[in-house]
Amino acid sequence: MKKVAGNQGSRLFGFSSQHPREVSGPREHPKTSVRNEDLLPLETREVLDEWMFLRVLRWERRRAERYQKFFMLMLVDAGQTLATDKERVLPEIRAAVSHCTRETDLVGWYQKGVVLGVLFNEISQGEKSLLENRMRAGIVGKLRAKLGAAQTNQILISFHFFPEGWDQRNGDTWADSKLYPDLFKHDDGKKISRLLKRAIDIAGSIMAIALFSPAFLVISVAIKLSSKGPVLFRQERVGQYGRRFTFLKFRSMNCANDAGIHRDYVRRFIAGEMGSGTTGPGKNVVFKITNDPRVTRIGRFLRKTSLDELPQFLNVLSGEMSLVGPRPPIPYELESYKAWHRRRVLDVKPGITGLWQVYGRSKTTFDEMVRLDLRYASTWSPWLDIKILLQTPRAVCLGEGAF
């Protein structure tokens, strides 16, 4: 039967205008038994091109974030076997994957001619292990029958569940890079803009450290004379791609304090459990605790004027932060994040100032703050950074929402 252009679009959404051919042996999906007539043979099974498959993967992330229906990505990497037997290995991998998956499971090239990918939609956490075991056993069994054990063992099969758990490292990050190829492989068209952003960060942080060096000295002396403890407050924060780094601030609290106060407050704030009465009649809920008993007298002044943020120019200089970007969260904040909230620490590097600090600061709800961060990430340009930097002094001087 002659293929038509419309077939690719119809198969993309799980159906085909062509009739599947009978195949032998029952095939099952962990969620439901699949009849032979529900399957497509290899020669009629559409394999999406790399650009389309990666685009669908991005769409699937967005859909999963919105509807809380998650998915699993399977990758079959033939890289080690291609040097010696490419013409034989790739067709056998396609045949094995086609035999073990349903028509509604999207198949495409994650890396053309090297890594074949499969998207399993609407998979729950409980079904993950069952599906992973069945797919691995089915594909490995088919490949061993055709290629032999030695060659099959060189083919890598990996599984990636979205949303991934951020309680374990993936290399030097907590985010699974295989689920975000569009983020980890930066567009070459923005390479110059990124270099310009980094140049602005380096120049700006050096200038700020030199300009505020007298303030560094005065603040350090004031902190030491007013309370016991170190001048700098060091805290683990989450940067881009879930990387952890040591975040610097001038200490504004007493050393002996209960971190659980802030942890519980943040959890309730992110969940939307804080009422408008938190800051008084007619006022908005704030992200920071007002009248925090842990804050010192000097600390209240530093927070109100944002002078406690000055050491973060060292974070910018080291490349852990940028002058402009979302605020880096504390690791325990991620425990309360919804899937779409995580994008604020994936899309761009965290910063000292940003749209939230300029337009909302602590007066917005958490969801509104995240939307501002995502808006910045999607519209980012060096010119936008410059505009935000120029508006930051006014926001600092007004001190609205600073506690």
C-alpha positions in Angstrom: 0.0 0.0 0.0 1.4 3.4 -0.9 2.1 5.7 2.0 0.5 9.1 2.1 1.6 12.2 4.0 -1.4 12.1 6.3 -0.4 8.8 7.8 2.4 10.2 9.9 0.1 12.7 11.6 -2.5 10.0 12.3 0.0 7.5 13.7 1.4 10.3 15.9 -1.8 10.3 17.9 -2.1 6.5 18.1 -4.0 5.3 15.1 -3.3 4.3 11.5 -5.3 4.2 8.3 -3.5 0.9 7.4 -4.6 -2.5 8.5 -2.2 -4.3 10.8 -1.0 -7.7 9.8 -1.5 -10.8 12.0 1.5 -11.7 14.1 2.1 -14.8 16.2 2.1 -15.0 20.0 0.2 -12.8 22.5 1.8 -9.5 23.6 0.9 -7.8 26.8 1.2 -4.3 28.2 1.5 -4.0 32.0 -1.8 -2.0 32.1 -3.9 -4.2 29.9 -3.6 -7.2 27.6 -3.0 -6.3 24.0 -4.5 -8.3 21.2 -2.6 -9.2 18.1 -4.8 -7.1 15.9 -3.9 -4.0 18.0 -0.3 -4.2 16.9 1.5 -3.0 13.8 4.2 -5.0 12.0 7.7 -3.5 11.5 7.3 -2.5 7.9 4.1 -0.4 8.6 5.2 1.0 11.9 6.1 4.7 11.7 9.4 5.7 13.4 9.4 9.5 14.0 12.4 11.5 12.8 14.7 12.9 15.6 13.4 16.4 15.4 9.8 15.3 15.6 10.4 12.8 18.4 12.2 15.4 20.6 9.4 17.9 19.9 6.8 15.3 21.0 8.8 14.6 24.1 8.7 18.3 25.0 4.9 18.4 24.4 4.5 15.3 26.5 6.3 17.0 29.4 4.0 20.0 29.2 0.9 17.8 29.0 2.1 15.7 32.0 2.7 18.9 34.0 -0.8 20.2 33.2 -2.9 17.1 33.6 -0.7 15.1 36.1 -0.7 12.1 33.8 2.9 11.1 33.6 5.0 9.0 31.2 8.1 6.9 30.8 10.8 7.2 28.2 12.7 4.1 27.0 16.0 4.5 25.2 17.7 1.7 23.2 21.2 2.8 22.5 23.1 0.8 19.9 26.2 3.0 19.9 28.7 0.3 20.8 27.6 -2.1 18.1 27.3 0.3 15.1 31.0 0.4 14.3 31.1 -3.3 13.2 27.5 -4.3 12.2 25.3 -1.3 11.7 23.4 -2.6 8.8 22.2 -5.7 10.8 21.8 -4.2 14.3 19.5 -1.3 13.6 16.8 -3.3 11.7 16.8 -5.9 14.5 16.4 -3.2 17.2 13.5 -1.7 15.3 11.9 -5.1 14.9 12.3 -6.0 18.6 10.9 -2.6 19.7 8.0 -2.9 17.3 7.2 -6.4 18.5 7.1 -5.4 22.2 5.2 -2.1 22.0 1.7 -1.1 21.1 0.6 1.3 18.3 -0.2 3.9 20.9 3.4 3.9 22.2 5.2 6.5 20.2 8.5 5.3 18.6 11.1 7.6 17.2 14.8 8.4 16.9 16.1 10.1 20.1 19.5 10.3 18.3 19.1 9.4 14.6 20.7 6.1 13.6 22.0 5.5 17.2 19.4 5.7 19.9 15.8 4.6 19.4 13.2 6.0 21.9 9.7 5.0 23.0 7.2 7.1 24.9 4.8 5.2 27.1 2.0 7.6 28.0 0.0 7.9 31.2 2.1 5.6 33.3 1.8 5.7 37.1 4.6 5.3 39.5 3.3 1.9 40.5 3.3 0.6 37.0 6.9 1.9 36.3 8.8 -1.2 37.5 6.4 -3.7 35.9 6.6 -2.0 32.5 10.4 -1.6 32.7 10.9 -5.3 33.5 8.6 -6.5 30.7 10.0 -4.2 28.1 13.6 -5.1 29.0 12.9 -8.8 29.0 11.0 -8.7 25.8 13.5 -6.7 23.8 16.5 -8.4 25.2 15.0 -11.8 24.4 14.2 -10.9 20.8 17.7 -9.4 20.3 19.5 -12.4 21.7 17.6 -14.7 19.4 18.8 -12.6 16.4 22.1 -11.1 17.4 23.5 -13.4 20.1 24.2 -12.7 23.7 27.6 -11.0 23.2 26.3 -8.4 20.7 23.0 -7.8 22.7 24.9 -7.1 25.9 26.5 -4.1 24.1 23.1 -2.6 23.5 22.1 -0.3 26.4 18.4 0.0 27.4 17.5 2.7 29.9 14.2 3.9 31.3 13.4 7.5 32.5 10.2 8.3 34.3 8.6 11.8 34.3 8.4 13.5 36.7 11.7 12.1 37.9 12.5 11.8 41.6 15.0 14.5 42.7 16.1 12.6 45.8 19.0 11.0 43.9 21.7 12.5 41.7 22.0 12.0 38.0 25.6 12.7 37.6 26.2 16.2 39.0 22.5 17.2 38.8 19.3 16.1 40.2 17.4 16.4 36.9 17.5 13.6 34.4 19.1 15.1 31.4 17.6 12.4 29.1 14.1 13.9 29.7 15.2 17.4 28.8 17.3 17.2 25.6 16.0 20.6 24.4 17.4 22.2 27.6 20.7 20.4 27.9 21.5 20.8 24.2 21.4 24.6 23.9 20.4 26.1 20.6 23.5 27.3 18.7 21.5 30.4 17.7 21.6 31.7 21.3 25.3 30.9 21.9 26.4 34.5 21.4 23.6 35.8 23.6 24.6 33.4 26.4 28.2 34.4 26.1 27.1 38.1 26.3 25.0 37.2 29.4 28.0 35.6 31.1 30.2 38.6 30.2 27.7 40.9 31.8 27.6 38.7 34.9 31.4 38.8 35.2 31.8 42.5 34.6 28.7 43.4 36.7 29.8 41.3 39.7 33.4 42.6 39.7 32.1 46.2 39.5 29.6 45.6 42.3 32.2 43.9 44.6 34.6 46.9 44.1 31.8 49.5 44.5 30.4 47.9 47.7 33.7 46.9 49.3 33.3 49.6 52.0 29.8 48.3 52.7 31.2 44.7 53.0 33.5 45.9 55.7 31.0 48.0 57.7 28.3 45.3 57.5 30.8 42.6 58.6 31.8 44.6 61.7 28.1 45.4 62.6 27.2 41.7 62.4 30.1 40.6 64.6 29.4 43.3 67.2 25.6 42.7 67.4 25.4 38.9 67.6 27.5 35.8 68.0 28.4 33.7 64.9 29.9 34.0 61.5 29.5 37.0 59.2 28.4 35.0 56.2 25.5 32.7 56.1 26.1 29.6 53.9 23.2 27.5 52.7 22.7 24.8 50.2 20.5 25.9 47.3 19.3 24.4 44.0 20.6 25.9 40.8 20.0 25.2 37.2 19.3 21.6 36.3 18.9 20.8 40.0 22.6 21.3 40.7 23.3 22.1 44.4 25.7 24.9 45.4 26.6 26.9 48.4 24.6 30.1 48.6 26.1 33.2 50.3 24.4 35.9 52.3 25.3 38.2 55.2 24.0 36.5 58.3 20.7 38.2 59.4 19.6 35.6 62.0 20.8 34.3 65.3 22.8 31.2 64.9 20.7 29.1 67.3 17.3 29.0 65.5 14.7 26.5 64.4 14.8 26.0 60.6 11.5 24.1 60.9 9.6 27.4 61.2 10.6 28.5 57.7 10.2 25.0 56.3 6.6 24.7 57.5 5.8 28.2 56.4 7.1 27.6 52.9 5.3 24.3 52.6 1.9 25.9 53.5 2.6 28.9 51.3 3.4 26.8 48.2 0.3 24.7 48.9 -1.8 27.9 49.0 -2.8 27.3 52.6 -1.8 30.8 53.8 -4.6 33.2 54.2 -4.5 36.9 53.3 -4.6 37.8 57.0 -0.9 36.8 57.3 0.2 40.3 56.6 -2.8 42.3 57.7 -6.2 43.3 56.3 -6.3 43.9 52.5 -2.6 42.8 52.1 -1.2 39.9 50.1 0.4 36.8 51.4 4.2 37.1 51.3 6.8 34.5 50.6 9.0 35.5 53.5 7.9 35.3 57.2 7.1 38.8 58.6 8.3 39.6 62.1 10.5 36.5 62.1 11.7 36.1 65.7 14.9 34.5 64.5 16.1 37.8 62.7 18.5 40.1 64.5 18.1 43.8 64.8 20.9 44.4 62.2 19.4 41.6 60.1 16.1 43.4 59.8 17.8 46.4 58.3 19.9 44.3 56.0 16.9 42.4 54.7 14.8 45.6 54.3 17.6 47.2 52.2 18.6 43.9 50.5 22.2 44.5 51.6 22.2 40.9 52.9 22.3 39.8 49.3 25.7 41.5 48.5 27.8 38.3 48.9 25.9 36.6 46.1 28.0 38.6 43.7 30.6 36.0 44.6 28.2 33.3 43.5 27.7 35.1 40.2 31.4 35.5 39.7 31.9 31.8 40.2 29.2 31.0 37.6 26.8 29.4 40.1 24.3 32.2 39.6 23.6 35.1 37.2 22.8 38.7 37.9 19.3 38.1 36.6 17.2 35.0 37.0 14.8 33.1 39.3 15.7 32.9 43.0 17.4 29.6 43.9 15.2 27.5 46.2 16.2 25.6 49.3 16.2 21.9 48.7 13.3 21.2 51.0 11.1 23.6 49.0 11.3 21.1 46.1 9.4 18.6 48.2 6.3 20.7 47.9 6.7 21.6 44.2 4.3 20.5 41.6 5.8 19.2 38.3 5.4 22.5 36.5 7.0 24.4 39.3 10.3 22.6 38.7 10.8 24.4 35.4 11.9 27.5 37.2 15.1 25.8 38.2 15.6 24.0 34.9 15.2 26.6 32.1 17.6 29.3 33.3 20.4 29.9 35.8 19.2 31.4 39.1 19.9 35.1 39.7 20.1 37.9 42.3 17.3 39.8 40.8 14.6 39.1 38.3 11.0 39.8 37.2 9.7 38.6 40.6 11.9 41.0 42.5 11.1 43.9 40.2 7.4 43.4 39.7 6.2 41.3 42.6 8.9 40.6 45.2 7.3 39.0 48.3 3.8 40.3 47.5 2.8 37.6 44.9 1.5 34.1 45.4 3.9 31.3 44.8 2.2 30.3 41.5 2.4 33.9 40.3 6.1 34.0 41.2 6.7 30.8 39.2 4.8 32.2 36.2 7.0 35.3 36.3 10.1 33.1 36.3 8.8 31.0 33.4 7.9 34.2 31.5 11.5 35.4 32.0 12.9 32.0 30.8 10.7 32.0 27.6 11.4 35.7 26.7 15.0 36.0 27.9 17.4 38.2 26.0 20.4 40.3 27.1 18.3 43.4 26.6 15.7 42.1 29.0 18.4 41.5 31.6 19.6 45.1 31.2 16.1 46.4 31.7 15.6 44.4 34.8 19.0 45.5 36.2 18.1 49.1 35.6 14.7 48.7 37.4 16.2 46.8 40.4 17.6 49.9 42.3 14.1 51.4 42.4 12.6 48.2 43.8 15.3 48.0 46.4 14.9 51.7 47.4 11.1 51.3 47.8 11.6 48.2 49.9 8.1 46.9 49.1 7.7 43.2 50.0 11.1 43.0 51.7 11.3 41.4 55.2 
